Amino acid sequence: MRTTLWSDYLCPWCYVAQHREGVFAELGVVVDRRAYELHPEIPPEGRRVRRDGRLAPTFERIEQECEAVGMPFRRPERMPNTRRALATAEWVRSEHPDAFDELHRELFAAHFVHGSPLDDPDLLDELTSGAGAPADEVRRAVEDGRAGALVDASMREAREHGITATPSWLLGELVVPGIPEPATLRRWVGRMAERLSRG
């Protein structure tokens, strides 16, 4: 059984969704991760995040969730435009899949643990190389538009399934938004497995 997950590296709920990926893995479900550009309107210079701004209640909930599941979390002080990070990840996923899992984790960690700028090409090169993919090749694919085309294709596929937010999971024909509780995921997967066994 497989599920497709659409996410963006600036989305705090997508960061927590990594824990739910682990639940799926325990249940024998393979997670196919895809890019979803949640805020293309963010300017190239990014946006400052005020500690007492409109995102504060969300970050409080994220902090509670991360504490409950044992994930480190640092409130971002800046929201980057993630187009370049998503394009980098999609190219690596497509062309260097053995390096993708580590890059995926490190991109989330860069933003939500280390406070690093996801729109910095040099940082992306460093993370790409550290994950085991050729940074020069990936940067060329990002800068000449080939990697961005993969992001566009991922977005089209998401829209075909009616997905408009992140994180969103596609399990069979069922679209599951957000981060359901582990018990809920186990129940859904159990039901799907029963249906498949009945043919």
Salt bridges, closest charged atoms under 4 A:
GLU21 OE1 - ARG33 NE 2.58
GLU21 OE2 - HIS104 NE2 3.62
GLU26 OE1 - ARG186 NH2 3.26
ASP32 OD1 - ARG2 NH2 2.85
GLU37 OE1 - ARG83 NH1 3.12
GLU41 OE2 - HIS39 ND1 2.79
ASP52 OD1 - ARG50 NH2 3.05
GLU63 OE2 - ARG75 NE 2.78
GLU65 OE2 - ARG20 NH2 2.96
GLU90 OE1 - ARG34 NE 3.58
GLU90 OE2 - ARG93 NE 2.93
ASP101 OD1 - ARG33 NH1 2.70
ASP119 OD2 - ARG78 NH2 2.45
ASP122 OD1 - ARG139 NH2 2.90
ASP125 OD2 - ARG139 NH2 2.71
GLU137 OE2 - HIS96 NE2 2.85
GLU143 OE2 - ARG84 NH2 2.88
GLU143 OE2 - ARG139 NH1 3.91
ASP144 OD2 - ARG146 NE 2.80
ASP152 OD1 - ARG83 NH1 3.06
GLU157 OE1 - ARG34 NH1 2.74
GLU181 OE2 - ARG20 NH2 3.81
